[in-house]
């Protein structure tokens, strides 16, 4: 498996895209900006004691960051908790930890290289164990944990971290769960959204596909300044019923839906598309909804 680093433009942008793989292992694909033209850099994965997901996340960190005070840590076994972390990845790399491996020498070496002081764990102890937290703390790092009883609440904790959402008037809304026959569809839209969230600084709110759960509503209740919700994905991902509820009960402008017309089907499974929609700005004005 290979990741790519693109070097383009005049300013550094850290972009981490979560990729849902067949085995449930996720990889980060960073993007950095330099003065020179576009360059591609291969990430060569070496078979050994450290899993592919962990190796790829560390290589992505090395490619995109010279230093970072804060590093994010999430499980490589399931992408649910990392789904909404893109908004924090502009300044903080995301490293994966394999539950079977725990904290490895590769992790500690990368934390030392970055000069990190704080490690923020994304997810509860069922995802990233107390032993992992203790190992990082014992190594001299300040450890914080953003977690809730389920993935939606964990996304809420990310949104609330250091007042991430406090000054924003718009959020991205992405589905939290896949279909019964293909659970990986839960990752399709939010994974691709990670890069945009990192670049724009816009929070991702997770919801059920067909209804707005109370946990999702909590974000809007706690942040009355948020007036625009941009749906990520087609109706098979975030239904019109959800948008109607957000509009009627939470006063949201839901006129913008972002997805490729060729990228969704009736089952919600992604298709190959040669075109990508132009994303709206961080606080988008109402636009015509694009729909399959």
WODA-V891608 format. One record per pair of residues at least 6 apart in sequence whose C-alpha atoms are under 6 Angstrom apart, sorted by the first residue. I is the first residue (numbers start at 1). J is the second residue. D is the distance in Angstrom with one decimal. If there is no record, write none. Layout:
BEGIN
((I,J,D) (I,J,D))
END
This chain:
BEGIN
((2,43,5.2) (3,29,5.3) (3,43,5.5) (4,29,5.9) (4,41,5.7) (4,42,5.9) (5,30,5.6) (5,31,5.1) (5,40,5.6) (5,41,5.4) (6,31,5.2) (6,38,6.0) (6,39,5.6) (6,40,5.6) (7,32,5.3) (7,33,4.8) (7,34,5.5) (7,38,4.9) (7,39,5.4) (8,33,4.8) (8,34,5.6) (8,37,5.6) (8,38,5.1) (9,33,5.4) (9,34,5.8) (9,35,5.8) (10,33,5.8) (10,34,5.2) (10,35,4.9) (11,33,5.0) (12,32,4.9) (12,33,4.0) (13,32,5.0) (13,33,5.8) (14,31,5.4) (14,32,5.6) (14,90,5.0) (15,30,4.7) (15,31,5.0) (15,195,4.5) (15,198,5.8) (16,28,5.1) (16,29,5.2) (16,30,4.8) (16,194,6.0) (16,195,5.2) (17,28,5.3) (17,29,5.3) (17,191,5.6) (17,192,5.8) (17,194,5.0) (17,195,5.3) (18,26,5.9) (18,27,5.8) (18,28,5.5) (18,191,4.4) (19,26,5.0) (19,27,5.5) (19,191,6.0) (20,26,5.3) (24,77,5.9) (24,78,5.9) (25,53,5.5) (25,76,5.4) (25,77,5.8) (26,53,5.5) (27,53,5.4) (27,56,5.7) (27,57,6.0) (28,57,5.4) (30,60,5.7) (32,64,5.8) (53,76,6.0) (54,96,4.9) (54,97,5.9) (57,95,5.1) (61,93,5.5) (67,114,4.1) (68,114,5.3) (68,116,5.6) (69,116,4.3) (69,117,5.3) (70,92,5.6) (70,116,5.6) (70,118,4.8) (70,119,5.7) (71,92,5.1) (71,93,5.4) (71,119,4.9) (72,94,4.6) (72,119,5.8) (72,120,4.8) (72,121,5.9) (73,94,5.7) (73,95,4.9) (73,96,5.7) (73,121,4.7) (73,122,6.0) (74,96,5.0) (74,122,5.2) (75,96,5.4) (75,97,5.0) (75,98,6.0) (75,127,5.8) (75,128,5.9) (76,96,5.2) (76,97,5.6) (76,98,5.3) (80,151,5.9) (81,123,5.4) (81,151,5.5) (83,190,5.8) (84,155,5.4) (84,204,5.4) (86,194,4.4) (86,197,5.2) (86,198,4.9) (87,197,4.7) (87,198,4.6) (87,201,5.1) (87,202,6.0) (87,203,5.6) (89,198,5.3) (90,198,4.7) (102,132,5.8) (117,141,5.5) (118,141,5.5) (118,142,4.6) (118,143,5.8) (119,143,5.0) (120,143,5.9) (120,144,4.7) (120,145,5.5) (121,145,4.5) (122,146,5.1) (123,146,5.9) (123,147,4.5) (124,147,5.1) (146,157,5.5) (147,154,4.4) (148,154,4.5) (152,206,5.4) (159,165,5.6) (159,203,5.9) (169,225,5.5) (169,226,4.0) (169,227,5.6) (170,226,5.4) (170,228,4.5) (170,229,5.7) (170,283,5.2) (171,202,5.8) (171,203,5.3) (171,204,5.9) (171,229,5.1) (172,204,4.7) (172,205,6.0) (172,229,5.7) (172,230,4.8) (173,204,5.8) (173,205,4.8) (173,206,5.8) (173,230,5.8) (173,231,4.8) (173,232,5.8) (174,190,6.0) (174,206,5.1) (174,232,5.2) (175,206,5.4) (175,207,5.0) (175,208,5.6) (175,209,5.6) (175,237,5.7) (175,238,6.0) (176,186,5.7) (176,206,5.1) (176,207,5.4) (176,208,5.8) (177,186,4.5) (178,184,5.8) (178,185,4.5) (178,186,3.9) (189,233,5.9) (207,216,6.0) (209,237,5.5) (209,238,4.8) (209,239,5.7) (210,239,5.5) (210,242,6.0) (211,242,5.2) (212,242,5.8) (227,252,4.8) (228,252,5.1) (228,253,4.6) (229,254,5.3) (230,256,5.3) (230,257,5.7) (231,257,4.6) (232,258,5.1) (233,258,6.0) (233,259,4.9) (236,268,4.9) (246,252,5.5) (255,286,5.1) (255,287,5.8) (256,286,6.0) (256,287,5.4) (256,289,5.3) (257,289,5.3) (260,276,5.6) (260,277,5.6) (261,292,5.0) (262,273,5.5) (263,270,5.0) (263,271,4.6) (263,273,5.8) (264,270,5.0))
END
